[in-house]
Amino acid sequence: MSAQPSDPIPTDTELLALYDSYCQAAAMSVNTRVLKQNYLRRFIAEHDVRTCTSQDIIDWLSANPAWKPATRRAARSALTTFYGWLRKMGHRLDDPAADTASVRVPMGAPKPCPEQVLAQAIDKADPRARLALLLGAYAGLRRAEIAGLHASMIDLEARTLRITGKGGRTRVVPMSETLVEELTLAVARGGYLFPNGRGGSLSPTSLGRLVSPLLGTGYSTHALRHRFATRVYQGTHDLRATQELLGHSSIATTERYTAVSDEQRRAAVDVL
């Protein structure tokens, strides 16, 4: 129901809370909602929600040169969905974000974590960091999915993980033997596998800080996901199965995760 002229004008904080309820009703995942709220709070800290212009949004997106294209696209997406909602609900008569240009994200090359780097990281890791490394490398989970993993998502009898990822899409990931023993202990403890001490789970950023230093320069938690995708595809040559395990909506995205080895390129040429 849209706002009426006599209704009290919500504060910025109230608008963000109302918008988050709207996102929750739309079945957006917790991680997606948190990400949107983070970008919106950063923008609103510097701008008036009701008077900012398209140029204000463009300038803000341009004022963060360190942002990668994917980060810039996510920030713009948060603003476009928020301002579209504001207009729909009658909190604004216009939509300043609608006139901003979409962000082109170049297709990146796969960068799987090398086996030697992974082995060294596991050797140096404490039990908590070791589990995070294994979930990325042997289950292909995203950083946010690792951080939010709960014991209730683990089915030891079926040896599967039930993961809800981007876009609220749920997938079932079989557990490799490498993970079974580790996760058996986690299920026995119950709760979140990576608790934050306040009843919730670690944030994706905190999880990244736990893992990235062990991998060293040039590799992050996402490199473990690339490693998983590459190993699965090289072992099966089944791009659709790899897509399902990663939880991608588009097979084109999966192709960016699967590295082709020099030996595979040579073998392809040798058949000519």
N, C-alpha and C positions, 0 to 999 in steps of 0.2 A: 504494500500500500504506500503510495507516495505521500510526502509530507504536505500538510496543509498550511496556509499562511498564518494561522493562529497557533500552530504548534511551536513549542520552545525550540530554539535553535541549538542543535547538539554541539558539544565541544568537539575539537579534533580527536581527542581521546575516545569520546563516545562514538564518533563516526568510525574510527578504526575498529572498535569493538563490534559495532553493528555490521560492518563489512565482514569481519571475521566470522560472525554468526551466519552470514549469507554464504560465505565460502564453505563453512562446515555443512550447511544444509545442502550444498551442491556436491557433497561427498568428496571434497578435495582432501588430500592426505594432510596429516599434521605437518609434515615437513614442508609441503608446498605452502601451507598457510603461514608457517613461521617465516619462510623465506620472503613471502609477499609483505608481511608485516614489517620485517626488518628494513626492506627498501622503502616502504611507505613512511616509516618513522624518520628515516634519514632525510627523505625529501621534505616532509612536513616540518622538520626542525628548522628548515631554512626558508619555507614558503608558506603563504596563506592558502589554505585548502580552497577557499571560495573565490579567490581573486587571481590566482596564478594563471598565466597565459601559456599558450603552446610554446612560445619562445622561452619562457622560464623553464619548461620541461626540457627543451632542446639544449639549453645552456647547461642545465644540471647534468644531463647525460654526457655532454661534451667535456664537462669540467673534471672528469675522472679519467685522465689519460692512462692510468695504470690498469684500468678495467680491460679484461679480454672481451672480445666480441660476444661470447656466450653470457658473460656477466652483464654486459650492457643490454643485451636482449632480455635477460631476465628482469632487470630493473625496469625497462620500458614496459614489459608485459604486466608487471605489478601496477604500474601507473595507469595503463590503458584499461585494465579490468576494473580498477578502483574508480576512475573517473567516469567510466561507462555506467557503473553502478550508481554513483552520485547523481548523474543525470536521470537515470531511470527512476530513482527514488525521489526526485524532485529537490534534492539538496543543491543542485546547480542546474541552470538552464542550458548550459553548453557543455561540451566535452573537449577540453583543450588537448588531451592526449591523443585524440583521434587524428589530428593533423600532423603528428610526428612520423617521421620515416621509419619503416621497419629496419631492423638491424640484420645485416647479412653476416652469417657466421661461416667463415671458410671451412672447407672440409679438411680436417686434420688427419695426419698420418697416425696409424696405431703406434703406441709406444708401450709395449708390454714390459713389465718388470723382469729383468733377466733372472734366470734361476740362481745364479751365484749371489746376486744382490739379495734375493729373497732368503736364501739359506743363511747368509750372514746376518740379516735382520732378525730372523727367528732365533739364531744363536744368542744374540744380544738382548732379546726381549724378555721382559718379565711376563708372568702368566697372562695378565690382562692384555698386554700389547701383542703377545703371541697369538691369542685367540682372535684379535682384530685382524692381524696379518693373514691368518688362515681363512677367515671368513671372506676376505677380499680375494685371495689367491685361489681358493678351492671351492668357493660358492659364487664368486662373481658379484658380491653385494656392493652396492653403492656405499659411500661413506655414511650417508644419513641412515641407510638401512641397517648398517652394522651398529651404529650408535643407538638406534631405537629397537634393537632386537630384544624380544621378551621370551622368557621360557615357554610361554603358552603358544608361541609360534613354531615350536620344535616338536616334531612327532618322531620319537625314538623308534617306535614299532615300525612305522612306515619308512623311517630314515629320510625324512623330508623336512624342509623349512617352508613355511607359508609366509611369503613376503608381499607386503603391499607397498608398491613403489610409486614412481612418478605418475601423476594423473589418476591416482587411486586404483591403478591396475594391480591385481593380485596374481601372483604366480607361485608355483610349487617348484622348489629346487631340491633335487635329490642330494643327500649328503654323501660325500666320498668317505672312504674308510679313514682318511686323515682327520676328518672332523668328528666322527662318531664319538670317540672317547672323550674329546674335549667338551662336546656339547652334552654328553651324558652327565658330566660333573656340573655343568651349568644348569641343567634341568633340576638336578637334585637341590641346588641352592635356591632356585625359583626366582621370580622377579625379572627385572631388567638385567641383561648380561653385563651392561656397562652403566651401573647406577651413578647418579650425580651426587648422592648423599642427601638429597632433599625429597626423595620419593619418586623422582623421575629418572630419565636417562641422560647420559652425556649429550651435549649438543654435537652436531656434525663437525663444527670447527674444533671443539675440544678433542674429538676422536681423531681428527687429522693431525693435531699437535702430538698426539700419542704415537702415531704411526710414522709420519713423514721423516722425523729425525733418524729413525732406525734405517730407513731406506737410503738416505743420503741425497745429495744434490741431484736434481733432475728427475726424481721419482716421487710419486705421491700415492695416496691410497687408490686413486683412480688407475694408476699403472698396474695395480694388482688385478683390477677388473679387466683391464686389457690383456693381462697375462692369462686369466681364466678363459676369456673369449678366444684367444689365439690357440690355446691348448685344446679346447673343446672342438674348434673348427678343424684344426690339423688332425685330430684324432678321428673325426667323424665325416668331415667334408659335407656336413649338413648345416647349411646356413639357417634354415628355418628352426631347427632344434636349438642352435646357438642363440637365435633371436628370442625364442621362448624363455630360455634360461636366464637371459639378461633382462628380460622384461621390456624390450623395445617395442614401440608401436609401429616402427618402420624398419623394414629389412635394410634400407639404405643406411640407417644409423648403425646397424650391426656390422655392416661392411667396413665401417671406419674403425672398428675395434679389433679386427682380425688381421694380424700381420702375416705377410707371406714371406717365407724364408728364402734365402739365396738358393738353397737346394731345390725348393719347389719351383722357382723360376727356371733353374737349369733343367730340371726334369721336364718342364713344359716345353722348352725349346728342343730338347733331345728327341721328342717324339716326332718332330717334323721330318 
